[in-house]
């Protein structure tokens, strides 16, 4: 659970800077126009918040890095300008792998996008040299510094030494001049082993490539506790408490405007290893507010359903001793702070009439586990005559709802057509932090 007593109260009556942090718009991903509709829908809701800037954390378009269809940026630009004037509403963006193919030529490709957008999109830049030499950006809006970083390798994502030297030097200067203010960093890949999803591709036995996260910036970022990094790339749901994490700096996921994804959990009924069948029913992002004392509120937005997700996250202004980094630390998941889910014993087998061959279709229905946040997923070990036939991994509906209280009371798992025999299922629930419930066994017979 969050340590609310360590958070200095955010003063919503004295907000000095409001910005949207969104990611993975993927203009060009959907020929039916869903991509443009989702983007405009998000922008329209963002406008109602009275923001001072739009921060986009990569993958503005879909095929710049895959086929070089840079003209998709014109569609992005048209949609953006149907809601905002870039001369009045800055749109500050990091470059994603779908915008350009990360390689030694990243800067060359990024220049194409920049020139197609035009100078009105770079009015808040205060360091033209780093933009022209490395493709990074340093912008200032309402007195707050925003840095964007451009990777140059696609697997084991890394940055040029010049970029890292510049970042270190720039952060040293900014934080010395403004020790109690957050410095906002946008980089498309997540910082390894921070927020939800930031180990993707590096887990033991993973079949995914190491292209989703980066360790190349951690040493530098760890020197500056005023840093708050906004990452994208993975499309992971903001409903999960791990989507904000404070280590020696603060990391936040931005979800995705275009579609949702999840970890490779070998879950049932998925469209792919990491995307759900209902992935296009979600469009998420953040609207962040900073008060005059430097405290920040992060409103998690469900643009698809036009509502906020649960309660906002709040972080207090940076302090020299780092005490502002205690509210959303990894210790939230430690056993002493995170009770395991309590599994329900409400389980039943729904058995159909036999088919022509005597087999019966069986569905196991079971009650949702209780938890201080929510049950993230379940495992169901399926046995026949005492021998394990299969283990089902079942993702809960936590990502589908505004608050955990709206999650389903009952879930189901299809076991398929079964021959007459003695069967058993053993059900275990897991929360987001990996804490698991006691297992519950349910034997049944198919005649």
Backbone torsions as a table, in degrees:
resi	resn	phi	psi	omega
1	UNK	NA	147.9	179.4
2	UNK	-66.4	144.0	-179.9
3	UNK	-88.7	81.4	-172.9
4	UNK	-63.4	-25.5	-178.4
5	UNK	-69.3	-15.5	-179.0
6	UNK	-91.4	-1.8	-177.3
7	UNK	-98.4	123.0	173.8
8	UNK	-72.9	139.3	-169.8
9	UNK	-64.8	130.4	175.8
10	UNK	-75.3	134.3	-177.2
11	UNK	-103.5	97.7	-175.5
12	UNK	-71.8	-8.9	177.9
13	UNK	-87.3	-6.7	-176.4
14	UNK	-133.0	55.4	179.7
15	UNK	-82.8	130.9	-177.6
16	UNK	-112.6	-15.3	-179.5
17	UNK	-153.6	124.0	177.7
18	UNK	-125.0	129.8	179.2
19	UNK	-142.3	151.5	172.7
20	UNK	-94.1	140.1	173.4
21	UNK	-122.6	107.2	-177.8
22	UNK	-126.0	166.1	-178.3
23	UNK	-152.6	161.2	169.1
24	UNK	54.6	62.4	177.4
25	UNK	-77.3	-38.0	173.9
26	UNK	55.9	49.2	174.1
27	UNK	-61.2	128.4	-176.8
28	UNK	103.2	-3.1	-178.4
29	UNK	-78.4	-22.2	-171.0
30	UNK	-134.0	111.9	-178.3
31	UNK	-66.6	-19.4	179.8
32	UNK	-78.8	-6.3	177.5
33	UNK	91.1	7.7	179.6
34	UNK	-62.7	-35.7	-179.4
35	UNK	-61.1	-44.5	179.5
36	UNK	-68.5	-40.3	179.4
37	UNK	-62.5	-45.8	-179.3
38	UNK	-62.5	-42.9	-178.4
39	UNK	-63.5	-47.5	-179.4
40	UNK	-65.4	-37.6	177.8
41	UNK	-60.8	-43.3	178.5
42	UNK	-64.5	-45.4	-178.8
43	UNK	-61.8	-38.8	-179.4
44	UNK	-63.8	-41.4	178.4
45	UNK	-70.5	-37.2	177.5
46	UNK	-61.3	-40.5	-179.3
47	UNK	-59.1	-35.9	-179.0
48	UNK	-65.4	-19.0	179.1
49	UNK	-82.5	-9.6	-178.4
50	UNK	68.7	46.9	-176.6
51	UNK	-73.1	161.6	176.7
52	UNK	-103.8	-12.5	-179.7
53	UNK	-164.2	152.7	171.9
54	UNK	-111.8	122.7	177.1
55	UNK	-109.0	122.1	-178.7
56	UNK	-115.7	121.7	-169.2
57	UNK	-97.7	50.2	171.1
58	UNK	95.2	163.4	-175.9
59	UNK	55.8	52.8	172.1
60	UNK	-63.0	-40.5	-179.5
61	UNK	-119.3	175.8	-171.5
62	UNK	-105.1	-30.1	-169.9
63	UNK	-126.0	16.8	175.1
64	UNK	-64.4	-38.4	179.6
65	UNK	-89.3	-7.2	-177.2
66	UNK	-132.1	81.3	-179.6
67	UNK	109.8	-6.7	174.0
68	UNK	65.4	34.3	179.0
69	UNK	-85.9	67.5	-174.9
70	UNK	-67.5	-19.4	-178.6
71	UNK	-64.0	-14.4	174.9
72	UNK	-60.0	-23.2	179.3
73	UNK	-65.6	-25.9	176.4
74	UNK	-67.4	-35.1	176.8
75	UNK	-68.8	-44.4	175.4
76	UNK	-54.3	-47.1	-178.2
77	UNK	-62.5	-42.7	180.0
78	UNK	-62.6	-42.9	179.7
79	UNK	-65.7	-45.1	-179.9
80	UNK	-58.7	-45.8	-175.1
81	UNK	-77.3	-8.5	171.7
82	UNK	-75.5	-14.4	179.7
83	UNK	-116.6	-39.5	-175.5
84	UNK	-128.8	151.6	169.7
85	UNK	-95.1	118.4	-176.2
86	UNK	-62.8	-20.3	176.9
87	UNK	-73.2	-24.2	-178.8
88	UNK	-104.7	-29.3	-179.2
89	UNK	-123.3	100.2	-177.8
90	UNK	-60.0	137.1	172.7
91	UNK	-117.4	100.4	-175.3
92	UNK	-102.6	126.1	-171.2
93	UNK	-132.6	147.3	166.8
94	UNK	-94.2	158.7	-176.4
95	UNK	-97.5	124.1	179.7
96	UNK	-96.2	172.8	-178.7
97	UNK	-69.3	-20.8	175.1
98	UNK	-85.4	-15.2	175.6
99	UNK	-79.7	-45.4	175.4
100	UNK	-142.2	156.6	175.1
101	UNK	-82.8	114.3	-178.7
102	UNK	-61.9	123.6	-179.9
103	UNK	-169.8	-172.3	176.3
104	UNK	-61.8	-14.9	-179.8
105	UNK	-100.8	12.5	-177.8
106	UNK	-51.3	-47.5	-177.9
107	UNK	-61.6	-42.3	-179.8
108	UNK	-60.3	-44.0	179.8
109	UNK	-70.1	-39.6	179.4
110	UNK	-62.0	-34.5	178.0
111	UNK	-60.1	-33.7	178.7
112	UNK	-62.9	-48.5	178.6
113	UNK	-60.9	-44.8	-177.9
114	UNK	-60.3	-43.1	-178.4
115	UNK	-69.0	-33.4	179.2
116	UNK	-71.2	-34.3	175.6
117	UNK	-69.7	-42.8	177.4
118	UNK	95.7	167.6	-171.8
119	UNK	-64.1	-22.5	-178.8
120	UNK	-63.7	-18.4	-178.7
121	UNK	-91.9	5.6	-176.1
122	UNK	-131.3	25.5	-175.9
123	UNK	-73.3	-19.4	-178.4
124	UNK	-97.1	2.1	178.7
125	UNK	-72.5	134.2	-179.7
126	UNK	-114.9	2.5	179.4
127	UNK	-137.4	85.1	-179.0
128	UNK	-67.2	-28.3	-177.0
129	UNK	-63.5	-47.2	-178.1
130	UNK	-69.2	-30.8	175.7
131	UNK	-66.0	-42.8	-176.4
132	UNK	-77.3	-28.2	-176.2
133	UNK	-97.0	-35.8	-174.2
134	UNK	-122.8	-9.9	-179.5
135	UNK	80.4	8.5	175.3
136	UNK	-88.2	167.3	179.7
137	UNK	-133.7	147.3	171.9
138	UNK	-131.8	111.5	-176.9
139	UNK	-120.9	157.6	174.8
140	UNK	-131.3	125.6	177.0
141	UNK	-131.9	125.7	-179.8
142	UNK	52.7	34.3	177.8
143	UNK	84.0	-3.7	-179.6
144	UNK	-100.0	136.1	-176.6
145	UNK	-88.6	133.9	179.7
146	UNK	-127.3	125.2	-178.2
147	UNK	-118.6	134.7	173.3
148	UNK	-117.8	146.4	-174.2
149	UNK	-128.0	139.8	-175.9
150	UNK	-110.7	114.7	177.0
151	UNK	-69.9	160.6	178.9
152	UNK	-128.3	2.5	171.3
153	UNK	-134.5	147.2	-173.7
154	UNK	-91.4	-42.6	175.0
155	UNK	-99.2	146.4	-170.8
156	UNK	46.8	61.9	-166.7
157	UNK	-50.9	130.2	-177.5
158	UNK	-140.2	174.0	-176.1
159	UNK	-130.8	158.8	179.5
160	UNK	-66.9	155.7	176.7
161	UNK	-62.7	-34.4	178.0
162	UNK	-63.0	-40.1	176.7
163	UNK	-62.7	-45.4	-177.4
164	UNK	-67.6	-39.6	177.8
165	UNK	-63.2	-43.2	179.5
166	UNK	-64.5	-42.8	179.7
167	UNK	-59.8	-47.1	-179.0
168	UNK	-61.0	-47.0	-178.7
169	UNK	-64.8	-42.3	-177.9
170	UNK	-68.6	-42.5	178.3
171	UNK	-64.2	-38.3	178.4
172	UNK	-60.2	-42.9	-178.8
173	UNK	-69.4	-48.0	-177.2
174	UNK	-61.8	-48.2	-175.6
175	UNK	-71.2	-26.1	174.7
176	UNK	-69.5	-39.5	-179.5
177	UNK	-77.6	-29.8	-175.9
178	UNK	-132.8	68.6	-172.0
179	UNK	-65.8	-20.4	-176.8
180	UNK	-106.6	16.5	-178.4
181	UNK	-119.8	140.9	175.8
182	UNK	-68.3	144.3	170.1
183	UNK	-109.3	123.4	-174.0
184	UNK	-92.9	126.5	178.1
185	UNK	-120.5	130.5	176.9
186	UNK	-112.5	121.3	171.8
187	UNK	-148.0	131.3	-169.1
188	UNK	-58.6	-50.5	177.3
189	UNK	-73.1	144.9	178.3
190	UNK	-71.8	154.8	174.9
191	UNK	-78.5	125.1	-172.7
192	UNK	-53.2	135.7	173.5
193	UNK	60.6	41.9	173.0
194	UNK	-118.8	-90.9	-174.1
195	UNK	-85.6	175.6	179.4
196	UNK	-53.5	122.5	179.6
197	UNK	98.4	-10.1	-170.3
198	UNK	-80.6	12.8	169.5
199	UNK	-116.9	5.0	-175.5
200	UNK	-57.2	129.8	-179.5
201	UNK	90.4	-11.3	-179.7
202	UNK	-113.3	-0.8	178.6
203	UNK	-70.2	147.5	177.4
204	UNK	-55.8	129.0	177.6
205	UNK	83.4	-0.2	-179.2
206	UNK	-65.6	139.3	176.1
207	UNK	-93.7	0.4	-179.2
208	UNK	-85.9	149.9	178.7
209	UNK	-72.7	154.9	177.3
210	UNK	-83.5	76.3	-175.4
211	UNK	-133.2	7.6	-170.0
212	UNK	-105.0	-22.3	-173.1
213	UNK	-135.8	169.3	178.3
214	UNK	-137.9	142.5	172.3
215	UNK	-107.6	1.6	-168.5
216	UNK	-74.4	-17.0	-176.1
217	UNK	-108.2	-8.7	-169.5
218	UNK	-59.4	-44.1	-177.4
219	UNK	-60.5	-40.1	179.8
220	UNK	-71.8	-50.0	-176.8
221	UNK	-59.9	-33.9	-176.8
222	UNK	-66.1	-14.0	179.5
223	UNK	-81.8	-11.9	-171.2
224	UNK	-131.1	100.1	-175.1
225	UNK	-74.5	-4.6	176.5
226	UNK	-80.9	-8.1	-175.9
227	UNK	-73.6	136.8	166.8
228	UNK	-127.7	119.2	-175.8
229	UNK	-101.3	127.6	173.4
230	UNK	-104.2	122.5	-177.3
231	UNK	-118.9	159.1	178.3
232	UNK	-133.1	-133.6	170.5
233	UNK	78.9	-37.4	-170.1
234	UNK	-101.2	-18.5	177.4
235	UNK	66.0	21.9	-175.5
236	UNK	-73.8	149.2	-174.1
237	UNK	-68.1	137.1	177.5
238	UNK	-76.7	-7.7	178.0
239	UNK	-65.7	-21.7	-175.9
240	UNK	-83.5	134.6	-177.2
241	UNK	-63.6	-19.6	179.7
242	UNK	-75.7	-5.2	-179.3
243	UNK	-73.2	-3.6	165.1
244	UNK	-126.7	135.2	-178.2
245	UNK	-148.6	132.4	177.4
246	UNK	-113.2	117.9	174.9
247	UNK	-111.2	-114.8	171.5
248	UNK	-88.5	-0.5	171.8
249	UNK	-152.1	-179.5	-177.5
250	UNK	-106.2	133.7	176.9
251	UNK	-123.2	140.8	-178.1
252	UNK	-139.1	136.2	171.8
253	UNK	-86.9	153.0	-177.7
254	UNK	-108.8	1.6	-176.3
255	UNK	65.7	-144.9	178.9
256	UNK	-153.8	138.1	175.2
257	UNK	-74.1	-28.6	-168.1
258	UNK	-94.1	-46.8	178.7
259	UNK	-164.7	162.4	-173.8
260	UNK	-102.1	153.0	174.2
261	UNK	-139.4	175.3	-173.8
262	UNK	-150.7	173.1	177.9
263	UNK	-65.8	160.4	175.2
264	UNK	-78.2	86.2	-177.0
265	UNK	-106.2	9.9	-177.7
266	UNK	53.0	42.4	-177.6
267	UNK	-76.9	155.9	177.1
268	UNK	-73.4	153.7	171.4
269	UNK	55.4	52.5	179.3
270	UNK	-109.7	153.2	175.3
271	UNK	-76.9	-30.3	177.0
272	UNK	-155.9	-175.1	178.9
273	UNK	-55.9	-35.6	-171.6
274	UNK	-126.2	10.2	176.3
275	UNK	-128.3	143.8	-178.6
276	UNK	-85.8	162.2	175.0
277	UNK	-63.2	-29.2	-177.8
278	UNK	-101.6	27.1	-172.9
279	UNK	-60.3	-27.1	-177.9
280	UNK	-86.3	5.7	177.8
281	UNK	-95.5	18.7	-175.9
282	UNK	-139.2	138.5	175.5
283	UNK	-147.2	113.9	-170.7
284	UNK	-128.7	163.2	176.4
285	UNK	-178.1	-174.1	-177.0
286	UNK	-123.9	144.5	166.4
287	UNK	-121.7	116.8	-170.7
288	UNK	-110.8	139.2	-179.1
289	UNK	-127.1	136.9	177.1
290	UNK	-119.4	130.0	180.0
291	UNK	-90.4	178.5	-173.5
292	UNK	-67.0	-16.1	177.0
293	UNK	-92.4	-1.6	179.2
294	UNK	91.1	3.3	175.1
295	UNK	-74.7	150.0	-175.6
296	UNK	-125.2	137.8	172.2
297	UNK	-114.6	131.7	-179.9
298	UNK	-116.1	109.9	179.9
299	UNK	-90.9	117.7	178.1
300	UNK	-82.7	124.6	-172.7
301	UNK	-112.6	135.6	169.8
302	UNK	-104.2	92.0	-176.5
303	UNK	-67.2	-31.8	-177.8
304	UNK	-61.3	-45.2	-178.8
305	UNK	-98.8	4.3	175.3
306	UNK	54.7	54.9	179.6
307	UNK	-152.6	164.7	172.8
308	UNK	-83.4	153.9	177.0
309	UNK	-98.7	113.1	176.5
310	UNK	50.1	-155.7	-178.8
311	UNK	-86.0	150.7	179.4
312	UNK	-65.8	154.8	167.8
313	UNK	-84.3	142.1	177.6
314	UNK	-131.5	131.2	178.0
315	UNK	-126.4	138.2	-178.3
316	UNK	-81.1	164.1	-175.1
317	UNK	-62.0	151.9	-178.2
318	UNK	-60.5	143.7	177.0
319	UNK	-130.1	154.3	-177.0
320	UNK	-59.9	-35.5	-177.1
321	UNK	-84.1	-0.9	177.9
322	UNK	75.1	13.8	-177.5
323	UNK	-65.8	-17.5	178.1
324	UNK	-73.9	-7.6	-176.9
325	UNK	-96.4	11.6	-174.4
326	UNK	-96.6	-11.9	-173.0
327	UNK	-72.9	-35.5	-173.5
328	UNK	-129.4	49.7	-178.7
329	UNK	-85.8	173.1	178.8
330	UNK	-66.5	-19.7	-179.1
331	UNK	-67.5	-10.2	173.1
332	UNK	-58.7	-28.8	-178.4
333	UNK	-94.2	-0.5	179.2
334	UNK	-67.4	147.5	-176.5
335	UNK	-54.2	-36.0	-178.2
336	UNK	-70.1	-18.7	-180.0
337	UNK	-108.8	-9.7	-170.3
338	UNK	-133.6	93.3	179.1
339	UNK	-64.5	144.5	-180.0
340	UNK	-70.7	155.2	175.7
341	UNK	-61.3	156.5	175.4
342	UNK	-109.8	115.3	-175.4
343	UNK	-73.8	146.3	176.3
344	UNK	-84.7	145.9	174.3
345	UNK	-96.4	11.8	177.6
346	UNK	-83.6	90.0	-178.3
347	UNK	-133.7	139.6	175.4
348	UNK	-149.7	152.4	175.8
349	UNK	-100.4	125.1	175.3
350	UNK	-99.1	110.5	-171.4
351	UNK	-111.9	126.1	-178.4
352	UNK	-78.4	171.7	170.9
353	UNK	-67.2	151.5	-177.8
354	UNK	-67.1	145.4	174.0
355	UNK	-82.0	-170.8	-175.5
356	UNK	-62.3	-26.0	-179.4
357	UNK	-95.6	4.3	177.5
358	UNK	88.6	0.3	178.7
359	UNK	-79.8	150.1	178.2
360	UNK	-122.6	135.0	175.8
361	UNK	-77.7	131.3	-175.0
362	UNK	-124.4	131.2	174.2
363	UNK	-121.2	130.4	174.2
364	UNK	-95.6	123.2	174.6
365	UNK	-106.9	136.6	-177.4
366	UNK	-145.3	150.9	-179.7
367	UNK	-75.2	146.5	178.0
368	UNK	-65.7	142.6	177.6
369	UNK	-71.8	156.1	175.3
370	UNK	-96.4	142.6	-178.9
371	UNK	-157.7	160.0	179.0
372	UNK	-70.5	-22.4	170.7
373	UNK	-114.5	-80.1	174.6
374	UNK	-168.1	161.9	171.6
375	UNK	-80.5	123.0	-177.2
376	UNK	-79.4	-42.3	179.1
377	UNK	-160.0	171.9	-178.8
378	UNK	-131.8	153.3	165.1
379	UNK	-115.5	141.1	177.9
380	UNK	-129.0	107.5	176.7
381	UNK	-83.0	124.9	-175.2
382	UNK	-109.1	122.2	-176.6
383	UNK	-120.4	145.6	173.3
384	UNK	-124.1	121.1	-178.8
385	UNK	51.5	39.6	175.6
386	UNK	86.5	-8.6	-178.7
387	UNK	-104.7	134.8	-179.9
388	UNK	-68.5	125.3	177.8
389	UNK	-93.1	-44.2	-176.6
390	UNK	-164.3	152.9	169.9
391	UNK	-113.8	122.4	179.1
392	UNK	-93.3	135.1	172.2
393	UNK	-107.0	121.1	-169.7
394	UNK	-120.5	113.9	178.7
395	UNK	-76.9	134.0	177.6
396	UNK	-77.0	179.0	-178.2
397	UNK	-97.4	24.1	-177.3
398	UNK	-56.6	-33.8	-175.5
399	UNK	-78.8	-9.4	-176.0
400	UNK	-92.7	-11.1	-167.8
401	UNK	-118.5	160.1	179.2
402	UNK	-74.0	-41.4	177.1
403	UNK	-136.7	155.8	179.5
404	UNK	-56.8	-26.9	-179.3
405	UNK	-64.5	-15.8	-178.8
406	UNK	-94.3	1.0	179.7
407	UNK	-67.9	158.0	-179.2
408	UNK	-61.7	144.6	173.9
409	UNK	-80.8	-28.8	-178.1
410	UNK	-128.2	143.3	176.2
411	UNK	-125.0	170.4	-177.2
412	UNK	-144.0	152.1	176.2
413	UNK	-137.2	125.7	-179.8
414	UNK	-85.7	120.3	178.3
415	UNK	-90.0	-16.6	179.3
416	UNK	94.7	-166.0	179.6
417	UNK	-82.3	124.1	-176.1
418	UNK	-117.2	142.2	174.6
419	UNK	-82.1	161.2	178.7
420	UNK	-58.9	127.9	179.7
421	UNK	-179.7	175.8	172.1
422	UNK	-90.9	131.8	-177.1
423	UNK	-128.0	165.8	177.1
424	UNK	-154.4	141.6	168.9
425	UNK	-120.4	142.7	178.3
426	UNK	-121.4	116.6	-171.0
427	UNK	-107.8	134.2	176.9
428	UNK	-134.4	138.4	178.9
429	UNK	-107.4	146.8	178.8
430	UNK	-128.4	139.6	173.4
431	UNK	-91.6	-177.0	-176.2
432	UNK	-62.4	-27.0	-176.5
433	UNK	-89.2	-1.1	178.7
434	UNK	93.3	-1.2	176.3
435	UNK	-67.1	133.9	-176.2
436	UNK	-115.8	149.9	-179.6
437	UNK	-77.3	170.7	164.2
438	UNK	-64.3	146.5	178.5
439	UNK	-80.7	148.3	175.5
440	UNK	-123.7	135.3	-177.3
441	UNK	-104.3	141.4	177.4
442	UNK	-135.4	103.6	177.5
443	UNK	-86.0	147.8	174.9
444	UNK	-153.3	164.3	-176.8
445	UNK	-124.5	138.9	171.7
446	UNK	-109.4	119.2	-178.1
447	UNK	-88.2	NA	NA
